[in-house]
Amino acid sequence: MNANIRIAESNDMAQVLRLIKELAIYEKEPDAVEVTVDDLIAYGTGDDADFTCFIAEREGEILGIALVYFRFSTWKGRTVHLEDLIVRQQYRGEGLGMALYTEVINYTYKLGLKRVEWVVLDWNTSAVDFYKASGANVMREWNTVQMDTEAMKKFLSTKGILD
């Protein structure tokens, strides 16, 4: 693997955003990324950061990231959500993804939390197979549900909350 795994700092966030945009292209959503470097710095650094971003770097270049944050489960209590695990395409197969994944699992375990969870696209069979092989439970009967700003406005308007 020959890369250093560490927590991202403010000066890493431009490269982190580049990887996020690479993932959006891979997931066929090239125009979906709205987050900025300033957002990543504001919400991902400091003592009260909303997320933690682990990076795999070699010679100052960030080759992969794993971005996590805390959630609360009514069944398990505090949990970790793995938002994205991204390895730059040209570095896949070198063990970077496994190193970042292992870091996230170890982070969660050391905190004494009962679950780490994430979402994977059903067509991303290599990722599904990777997670299954690690012992993760891929729960196909659950659906991810999201509501964007336009849908929120429309819903609230139907309730008479927005005029």
LOLUM-743745 format. One record per atom (N, C-alpha, C): atom name; x, y, z. Coordinates in Angstrom, 1 decimal. Example, Ala and Ser with C-alpha at 12.3 -4.5 7.8 and 13.67 -1.06 7.14 Angstrom:
<torkols>
a | px | py | pz
N | 13.2 | -5.7 | 7.8;
CA | 12.3 | -4.5 | 7.8;
C | 13.2 | -3.3 | 7.8;
N | 12.8 | -2.2 | 7.1;
CA | 13.7 | -1.1 | 7.1;
C | 12.9 | 0.0 | 7.9;
</torkols>
This chain:
<torkols>
a | px | py | pz
N | 0.8 | -1.2 | 0.0;
CA | 0.0 | 0.0 | 0.0;
C | 0.9 | 1.2 | 0.0;
N | 1.8 | 1.3 | 0.9;
CA | 2.8 | 2.4 | 0.9;
C | 2.1 | 3.8 | 0.9;
N | 1.2 | 4.0 | 1.9;
CA | 0.6 | 5.3 | 2.0;
C | 0.3 | 5.6 | 3.5;
N | 0.3 | 6.8 | 3.9;
CA | 0.0 | 7.2 | 5.3;
C | -1.5 | 7.5 | 5.4;
N | -2.1 | 6.9 | 6.5;
CA | -3.5 | 7.2 | 6.8;
C | -3.5 | 8.1 | 8.0;
N | -4.2 | 9.2 | 7.8;
CA | -4.3 | 10.2 | 8.9;
C | -5.7 | 11.0 | 8.7;
N | -6.0 | 11.8 | 9.7;
CA | -7.2 | 12.7 | 9.7;
C | -6.8 | 13.9 | 8.8;
N | -7.8 | 14.3 | 8.0;
CA | -7.6 | 15.4 | 7.1;
C | -7.6 | 16.7 | 7.9;
N | -6.8 | 17.7 | 7.4;
CA | -6.7 | 19.0 | 8.0;
C | -7.2 | 20.0 | 6.9;
N | -7.3 | 21.3 | 7.4;
CA | -7.8 | 22.3 | 6.5;
C | -7.1 | 22.4 | 5.1;
N | -5.8 | 22.3 | 5.1;
CA | -5.1 | 22.4 | 3.9;
C | -5.3 | 21.2 | 3.0;
N | -5.9 | 20.1 | 3.4;
CA | -6.2 | 18.9 | 2.6;
C | -7.5 | 19.0 | 1.9;
N | -8.4 | 20.0 | 2.2;
CA | -9.7 | 19.9 | 1.8;
C | -9.9 | 20.2 | 0.3;
N | -9.0 | 20.9 | -0.4;
CA | -9.1 | 21.1 | -1.8;
C | -9.0 | 19.7 | -2.5;
N | -8.0 | 18.9 | -2.1;
CA | -7.8 | 17.6 | -2.6;
C | -9.0 | 16.7 | -2.3;
N | -9.5 | 16.8 | -1.1;
CA | -10.7 | 16.0 | -0.6;
C | -11.9 | 16.3 | -1.6;
N | -12.1 | 17.6 | -1.9;
CA | -13.2 | 17.9 | -2.8;
C | -13.0 | 17.4 | -4.2;
N | -11.7 | 17.3 | -4.6;
CA | -11.5 | 16.7 | -5.9;
C | -11.9 | 15.2 | -5.9;
N | -11.6 | 14.5 | -4.9;
CA | -12.0 | 13.1 | -4.8;
C | -13.5 | 13.0 | -4.7;
N | -14.2 | 13.9 | -4.0;
CA | -15.7 | 13.9 | -3.9;
C | -16.2 | 14.1 | -5.3;
N | -15.7 | 15.0 | -6.1;
CA | -16.2 | 15.2 | -7.5;
C | -15.9 | 14.0 | -8.4;
N | -14.8 | 13.3 | -8.2;
CA | -14.5 | 12.1 | -8.9;
C | -15.5 | 11.0 | -8.6;
N | -15.9 | 10.9 | -7.4;
CA | -16.9 | 10.0 | -7.0;
C | -18.3 | 10.3 | -7.7;
N | -18.6 | 11.6 | -7.7;
CA | -19.9 | 12.0 | -8.3;
C | -19.9 | 11.6 | -9.8;
N | -18.8 | 11.8 | -10.5;
CA | -18.7 | 11.3 | -11.9;
C | -18.9 | 9.8 | -12.0;
N | -18.2 | 9.1 | -11.1;
CA | -18.3 | 7.6 | -11.1;
C | -19.7 | 7.2 | -10.9;
N | -20.4 | 7.9 | -10.0;
CA | -21.8 | 7.5 | -9.6;
C | -22.8 | 8.1 | -10.6;
N | -22.3 | 8.7 | -11.7;
CA | -23.2 | 9.2 | -12.8;
C | -24.0 | 10.4 | -12.3;
N | -23.4 | 11.2 | -11.4;
CA | -24.0 | 12.5 | -10.9;
C | -23.0 | 13.6 | -11.0;
N | -22.4 | 13.9 | -12.2;
CA | -21.3 | 14.8 | -12.2;
C | -21.6 | 16.2 | -11.8;
N | -22.9 | 16.6 | -11.8;
CA | -23.2 | 18.0 | -11.4;
C | -23.9 | 18.1 | -10.0;
N | -23.8 | 17.0 | -9.3;
CA | -24.5 | 17.0 | -8.0;
C | -23.8 | 17.6 | -6.8;
N | -22.5 | 17.7 | -7.0;
CA | -21.7 | 18.2 | -5.8;
C | -21.9 | 19.7 | -5.7;
N | -22.4 | 20.1 | -4.5;
CA | -22.6 | 21.5 | -4.2;
C | -21.7 | 22.0 | -3.1;
N | -21.1 | 21.1 | -2.3;
CA | -20.2 | 21.4 | -1.2;
C | -19.0 | 22.1 | -1.8;
N | -18.4 | 23.0 | -1.0;
CA | -17.2 | 23.7 | -1.3;
C | -16.1 | 23.4 | -0.4;
N | -14.9 | 23.8 | -0.8;
CA | -13.7 | 23.7 | 0.1;
C | -14.0 | 24.4 | 1.4;
N | -14.6 | 25.6 | 1.4;
CA | -14.9 | 26.3 | 2.6;
C | -15.9 | 25.5 | 3.5;
N | -16.8 | 24.9 | 2.9;
CA | -17.8 | 24.0 | 3.7;
C | -17.0 | 22.9 | 4.3;
N | -16.1 | 22.2 | 3.6;
CA | -15.4 | 21.1 | 4.1;
C | -14.5 | 21.6 | 5.3;
N | -13.9 | 22.7 | 5.2;
CA | -13.1 | 23.3 | 6.2;
C | -13.9 | 23.6 | 7.4;
N | -15.0 | 24.3 | 7.2;
CA | -15.9 | 24.8 | 8.3;
C | -16.5 | 23.6 | 9.1;
N | -16.9 | 22.6 | 8.4;
CA | -17.6 | 21.5 | 9.1;
C | -16.8 | 20.3 | 9.4;
N | -15.6 | 20.2 | 8.8;
CA | -14.7 | 19.0 | 9.0;
C | -13.5 | 19.3 | 9.7;
N | -13.3 | 20.4 | 10.3;
CA | -12.1 | 20.7 | 11.1;
C | -12.4 | 21.4 | 12.4;
N | -11.5 | 21.4 | 13.3;
CA | -11.8 | 22.0 | 14.6;
C | -12.3 | 21.1 | 15.6;
N | -12.4 | 21.6 | 16.9;
CA | -12.9 | 20.7 | 18.0;
C | -14.3 | 20.2 | 17.9;
N | -15.2 | 21.0 | 17.2;
CA | -16.6 | 20.6 | 17.1;
C | -17.0 | 20.3 | 15.7;
N | -16.1 | 19.6 | 15.0;
CA | -16.3 | 19.3 | 13.6;
C | -17.5 | 18.3 | 13.4;
N | -18.3 | 18.5 | 12.4;
CA | -19.4 | 17.6 | 12.1;
C | -19.1 | 16.3 | 11.5;
N | -17.9 | 16.2 | 10.9;
CA | -17.4 | 14.9 | 10.3;
C | -15.9 | 14.8 | 10.5;
N | -15.5 | 13.6 | 10.4;
CA | -14.1 | 13.2 | 10.4;
C | -13.7 | 12.7 | 9.0;
N | -12.6 | 13.1 | 8.4;
CA | -12.2 | 12.6 | 7.1;
C | -10.8 | 12.0 | 7.3;
N | -10.8 | 10.7 | 7.1;
CA | -9.5 | 10.0 | 7.0;
C | -9.0 | 10.1 | 5.6;
N | -7.7 | 10.3 | 5.5;
CA | -7.1 | 10.4 | 4.1;
C | -6.0 | 9.3 | 4.0;
N | -5.8 | 8.9 | 2.8;
CA | -4.6 | 8.0 | 2.5;
C | -3.8 | 8.9 | 1.6;
N | -2.6 | 9.2 | 2.0;
CA | -1.7 | 10.1 | 1.2;
C | -0.3 | 9.5 | 1.0;
N | 0.2 | 9.9 | -0.1;
CA | 1.6 | 9.5 | -0.5;
C | 2.3 | 10.7 | -1.1;
N | 3.4 | 11.1 | -0.5;
CA | 4.2 | 12.2 | -1.0;
C | 3.3 | 13.5 | -1.2;
N | 2.4 | 13.7 | -0.2;
CA | 1.6 | 15.0 | -0.3;
C | 0.4 | 14.9 | -1.1;
N | 0.2 | 13.8 | -1.9;
CA | -1.0 | 13.6 | -2.7;
C | -2.0 | 12.7 | -2.0;
N | -3.2 | 13.2 | -1.9;
CA | -4.3 | 12.4 | -1.3;
C | -4.8 | 11.4 | -2.4;
N | -4.7 | 10.2 | -2.1;
CA | -5.1 | 9.1 | -3.0;
C | -6.5 | 8.5 | -2.7;
N | -6.9 | 8.7 | -1.4;
CA | -8.2 | 8.2 | -1.1;
C | -8.7 | 8.8 | 0.2;
N | -10.0 | 8.8 | 0.5;
CA | -10.6 | 9.3 | 1.7;
C | -11.7 | 8.4 | 2.2;
N | -12.0 | 8.5 | 3.5;
CA | -13.1 | 7.9 | 4.1;
C | -13.7 | 9.0 | 5.0;
N | -14.9 | 9.4 | 4.7;
CA | -15.6 | 10.5 | 5.5;
C | -16.7 | 9.9 | 6.3;
N | -16.6 | 10.1 | 7.7;
CA | -17.5 | 9.6 | 8.6;
C | -18.1 | 10.7 | 9.5;
N | -19.3 | 10.4 | 10.1;
CA | -19.9 | 11.2 | 11.1;
C | -20.7 | 10.4 | 12.0;
N | -21.1 | 11.0 | 13.1;
CA | -21.9 | 10.3 | 14.1;
C | -23.4 | 10.4 | 13.8;
N | -24.1 | 9.3 | 14.1;
CA | -25.6 | 9.3 | 14.0;
C | -26.1 | 8.7 | 15.3;
N | -27.4 | 8.7 | 15.5;
CA | -27.9 | 8.0 | 16.6;
C | -29.0 | 7.1 | 16.2;
N | -28.9 | 5.8 | 16.6;
CA | -29.9 | 4.8 | 16.3;
C | -30.7 | 4.6 | 17.6;
N | -32.0 | 4.5 | 17.4;
CA | -32.9 | 4.2 | 18.5;
C | -32.7 | 2.8 | 19.0;
N | -32.1 | 2.0 | 18.2;
CA | -31.9 | 0.6 | 18.6;
C | -30.5 | 0.4 | 19.2;
N | -29.5 | 1.1 | 18.7;
CA | -28.1 | 0.8 | 19.0;
C | -27.4 | 2.0 | 19.8;
N | -28.0 | 3.2 | 19.8;
CA | -27.4 | 4.3 | 20.4;
C | -26.5 | 5.0 | 19.4;
N | -25.5 | 5.6 | 19.8;
CA | -24.5 | 6.4 | 18.9;
C | -23.9 | 5.4 | 18.0;
N | -23.9 | 5.8 | 16.7;
CA | -23.2 | 4.9 | 15.6;
C | -22.4 | 5.8 | 14.8;
N | -21.6 | 5.2 | 13.9;
CA | -20.8 | 5.9 | 12.9;
C | -21.4 | 5.7 | 11.5;
N | -21.6 | 6.7 | 10.8;
CA | -22.0 | 6.6 | 9.4;
C | -20.8 | 6.9 | 8.5;
N | -20.5 | 5.9 | 7.6;
CA | -19.5 | 6.1 | 6.6;
C | -20.2 | 6.7 | 5.4;
N | -20.0 | 8.0 | 5.2;
CA | -20.6 | 8.7 | 4.0;
C | -20.0 | 8.3 | 2.7;
N | -18.7 | 8.3 | 2.6;
CA | -18.0 | 8.0 | 1.4;
C | -16.7 | 7.3 | 1.7;
N | -16.3 | 6.3 | 0.9;
CA | -15.0 | 5.7 | 0.8;
C | -14.6 | 5.8 | -0.6;
N | -13.6 | 6.7 | -0.9;
CA | -13.2 | 7.0 | -2.3;
C | -11.7 | 6.7 | -2.4;
N | -11.4 | 6.0 | -3.5;
CA | -10.0 | 5.9 | -3.9;
C | -9.9 | 6.3 | -5.3;
N | -8.9 | 7.2 | -5.6;
CA | -8.7 | 7.6 | -7.0;
C | -8.6 | 6.4 | -7.9;
N | -9.2 | 6.5 | -9.0;
CA | -9.3 | 5.3 | -9.9;
C | -7.9 | 4.7 | -10.2;
N | -6.9 | 5.5 | -10.5;
CA | -5.6 | 4.9 | -10.9;
C | -4.9 | 4.2 | -9.7;
N | -5.4 | 4.4 | -8.5;
CA | -4.8 | 3.8 | -7.3;
C | -5.6 | 2.6 | -6.7;
N | -6.7 | 2.3 | -7.4;
CA | -7.5 | 1.2 | -6.9;
C | -6.7 | -0.1 | -7.1;
N | -6.9 | -1.1 | -6.2;
CA | -6.3 | -2.4 | -6.3;
C | -4.9 | -2.4 | -5.5;
N | -4.6 | -1.3 | -4.9;
CA | -3.3 | -1.2 | -4.1;
C | -3.5 | -1.4 | -2.6;
N | -4.7 | -1.6 | -2.2;
CA | -5.0 | -1.8 | -0.8;
C | -5.4 | -0.6 | 0.0;
N | -5.5 | 0.6 | -0.7;
CA | -5.8 | 1.8 | -0.1;
C | -7.3 | 1.8 | 0.5;
N | -8.2 | 1.3 | -0.3;
CA | -9.6 | 1.2 | 0.2;
C | -9.7 | 0.3 | 1.4;
N | -9.0 | -0.8 | 1.4;
CA | -9.0 | -1.7 | 2.6;
C | -8.4 | -1.0 | 3.8;
N | -7.3 | -0.2 | 3.6;
CA | -6.7 | 0.5 | 4.7;
C | -7.6 | 1.5 | 5.3;
N | -8.3 | 2.3 | 4.4;
CA | -9.2 | 3.3 | 4.9;
C | -10.4 | 2.7 | 5.6;
N | -10.9 | 1.6 | 5.0;
CA | -12.1 | 0.9 | 5.6;
C | -11.7 | 0.3 | 7.0;
N | -10.5 | -0.2 | 7.1;
CA | -10.0 | -0.8 | 8.3;
C | -9.9 | 0.3 | 9.4;
N | -9.4 | 1.5 | 8.9;
CA | -9.3 | 2.6 | 9.8;
C | -10.7 | 3.0 | 10.4;
N | -11.7 | 3.1 | 9.5;
CA | -13.1 | 3.4 | 10.0;
C | -13.6 | 2.4 | 11.0;
N | -13.4 | 1.1 | 10.6;
CA | -13.9 | 0.1 | 11.5;
C | -13.2 | 0.2 | 12.9;
N | -11.9 | 0.4 | 12.9;
CA | -11.1 | 0.5 | 14.1;
C | -11.5 | 1.7 | 14.9;
N | -11.7 | 2.8 | 14.2;
CA | -12.2 | 4.0 | 14.9;
C | -13.5 | 3.8 | 15.6;
N | -14.5 | 3.2 | 14.9;
CA | -15.8 | 2.9 | 15.5;
C | -15.6 | 2.0 | 16.7;
N | -14.9 | 0.9 | 16.5;
CA | -14.7 | -0.1 | 17.6;
C | -14.0 | 0.5 | 18.8;
N | -13.0 | 1.3 | 18.6;
CA | -12.3 | 1.9 | 19.7;
C | -13.2 | 2.9 | 20.5;
N | -14.1 | 3.5 | 19.8;
CA | -15.1 | 4.4 | 20.5;
C | -16.1 | 3.6 | 21.3;
N | -16.2 | 2.3 | 21.1;
CA | -17.1 | 1.4 | 21.9;
C | -18.5 | 1.5 | 21.3;
N | -18.6 | 1.9 | 20.0;
CA | -19.9 | 2.0 | 19.4;
C | -20.3 | 0.6 | 18.8;
N | -21.6 | 0.4 | 18.7;
CA | -22.2 | -0.9 | 18.3;
C | -22.4 | -1.1 | 16.8;
N | -22.2 | 0.0 | 16.0;
CA | -22.5 | -0.2 | 14.6;
C | -21.8 | 0.9 | 13.8;
N | -21.3 | 0.5 | 12.6;
CA | -20.9 | 1.4 | 11.6;
C | -21.8 | 1.1 | 10.4;
N | -22.3 | 2.1 | 9.7;
CA | -23.2 | 1.8 | 8.6;
C | -22.9 | 2.7 | 7.4;
N | -23.4 | 2.3 | 6.3;
CA | -23.2 | 3.1 | 5.0;
C | -24.1 | 2.6 | 4.0;
N | -24.2 | 3.3 | 2.9;
CA | -25.0 | 3.0 | 1.7;
C | -24.1 | 2.6 | 0.6;
N | -24.5 | 1.6 | -0.2;
CA | -23.8 | 1.3 | -1.4;
C | -24.8 | 1.1 | -2.6;
N | -24.4 | 1.6 | -3.7;
CA | -25.3 | 1.5 | -4.9;
C | -25.3 | 0.0 | -5.3;
N | -26.5 | -0.4 | -5.7;
CA | -26.7 | -1.8 | -6.0;
C | -25.9 | -2.2 | -7.3;
N | -25.7 | -1.3 | -8.2;
CA | -24.9 | -1.6 | -9.4;
C | -23.4 | -1.7 | -9.2;
N | -23.0 | -1.2 | -8.0;
CA | -21.5 | -1.2 | -7.7;
C | -21.2 | -2.5 | -7.1;
N | -21.2 | -3.6 | -8.0;
CA | -21.0 | -4.9 | -7.5;
C | -19.7 | -5.2 | -6.9;
N | -18.6 | -4.5 | -7.3;
CA | -17.3 | -4.7 | -6.7;
C | -17.3 | -4.2 | -5.3;
N | -18.0 | -3.1 | -5.0;
CA | -18.1 | -2.6 | -3.6;
C | -18.9 | -3.5 | -2.8;
N | -20.1 | -3.9 | -3.3;
CA | -20.9 | -4.9 | -2.6;
C | -20.2 | -6.1 | -2.2;
N | -19.4 | -6.7 | -3.2;
CA | -18.7 | -7.9 | -2.9;
C | -17.6 | -7.6 | -1.9;
N | -16.9 | -6.5 | -2.0;
CA | -15.9 | -6.1 | -1.0;
C | -16.5 | -6.1 | 0.4;
N | -17.6 | -5.4 | 0.6;
CA | -18.2 | -5.3 | 1.9;
C | -18.7 | -6.7 | 2.4;
N | -19.3 | -7.4 | 1.6;
CA | -19.8 | -8.8 | 2.0;
C | -18.6 | -9.6 | 2.4;
N | -17.5 | -9.6 | 1.7;
CA | -16.3 | -10.4 | 2.0;
C | -15.7 | -10.0 | 3.4;
N | -16.0 | -8.7 | 3.8;
CA | -15.4 | -8.3 | 5.1;
C | -16.3 | -8.7 | 6.3;
N | -17.5 | -9.2 | 6.0;
CA | -18.4 | -9.6 | 7.0;
C | -19.5 | -8.6 | 7.2;
N | -19.6 | -7.6 | 6.4;
CA | -20.7 | -6.6 | 6.5;
C | -22.0 | -7.2 | 6.0;
N | -23.1 | -6.8 | 6.6;
CA | -24.4 | -7.2 | 6.2;
C | -25.0 | -6.2 | 5.2;
N | -25.1 | -6.6 | 3.9;
CA | -25.7 | -5.7 | 2.9;
C | -27.2 | -6.0 | 2.9;
N | -27.9 | -5.0 | 3.3;
CA | -29.3 | -5.1 | 3.6;
C | -30.1 | -4.6 | 2.4;
N | -30.4 | -5.5 | 1.5;
CA | -31.1 | -5.1 | 0.2;
C | -32.5 | -4.7 | 0.4;
N | -33.1 | -5.1 | 1.5;
CA | -34.6 | -4.8 | 1.7;
C | -34.8 | -3.3 | 2.2;
N | -33.7 | -2.6 | 2.5;
CA | -33.9 | -1.2 | 2.9;
C | -33.7 | -0.3 | 1.8;
N | -34.4 | 0.8 | 1.7;
CA | -34.2 | 1.8 | 0.7;
C | -33.7 | 3.1 | 1.3;
N | -32.8 | 3.8 | 0.6;
CA | -32.4 | 5.1 | 1.0;
C | -33.5 | 6.1 | 0.6;
N | -33.8 | 7.0 | 1.5;
CA | -34.8 | 8.0 | 1.2;
C | -34.2 | 9.4 | 1.4;
N | -34.4 | 10.2 | 0.4;
CA | -33.8 | 11.6 | 0.5;
C | -34.8 | 12.6 | 0.0;
N | -34.7 | 13.8 | 0.5;
CA | -35.6 | 14.9 | 0.1;
C | -34.7 | 16.1 | -0.2;
N | -34.6 | 16.6 | -1.4;
CA | -33.8 | 17.8 | -1.7;
C | -34.5 | 19.1 | -1.4;
N | -33.9 | 20.2 | -1.5;
CA | -34.4 | 21.5 | -1.2;
C | -35.7 | 21.8 | -1.9;
N | -35.8 | 21.5 | -3.2;
CA | -37.0 | 21.7 | -4.0;
C | -38.2 | 20.9 | -3.4;
N | -37.9 | 19.6 | -3.2;
CA | -39.0 | 18.8 | -2.6;
C | -39.4 | 19.2 | -1.2;
N | -38.5 | 19.7 | -0.4;
CA | -38.8 | 20.2 | 0.9;
C | -39.8 | 21.4 | 0.8;
N | -39.4 | 22.3 | -0.1;
CA | -40.2 | 23.5 | -0.3;
C | -41.6 | 23.2 | -0.8;
N | -41.7 | 22.2 | -1.7;
CA | -43.0 | 21.8 | -2.3;
C | -43.8 | 21.2 | -1.1;
N | -43.2 | 20.3 | -0.4;
CA | -43.9 | 19.6 | 0.7;
C | -44.4 | 20.7 | 1.7;
N | -43.5 | 21.6 | 2.2;
CA | -43.9 | 22.6 | 3.2;
C | -45.0 | 23.5 | 2.6;
N | -44.9 | 23.8 | 1.3;
CA | -46.0 | 24.6 | 0.7;
C | -47.3 | 23.9 | 0.8;
N | -47.4 | 22.6 | 0.6;
CA | -48.6 | 21.9 | 0.6;
C | -49.2 | 21.9 | 2.0;
N | -48.3 | 22.1 | 3.0;
CA | -48.8 | 22.1 | 4.4;
C | -49.1 | 23.5 | 4.9;
N | -49.0 | 24.5 | 4.0;
CA | -49.2 | 25.9 | 4.4;
C | -48.1 | 26.5 | 5.2;
N | -47.0 | 25.9 | 5.3;
CA | -45.9 | 26.5 | 6.1;
C | -45.1 | 27.5 | 5.3;
N | -45.0 | 27.3 | 4.0;
CA | -44.3 | 28.3 | 3.1;
C | -45.4 | 28.9 | 2.2;
N | -45.3 | 30.2 | 2.0;
CA | -46.2 | 30.8 | 1.1;
C | -45.5 | 31.3 | -0.2;
</torkols>
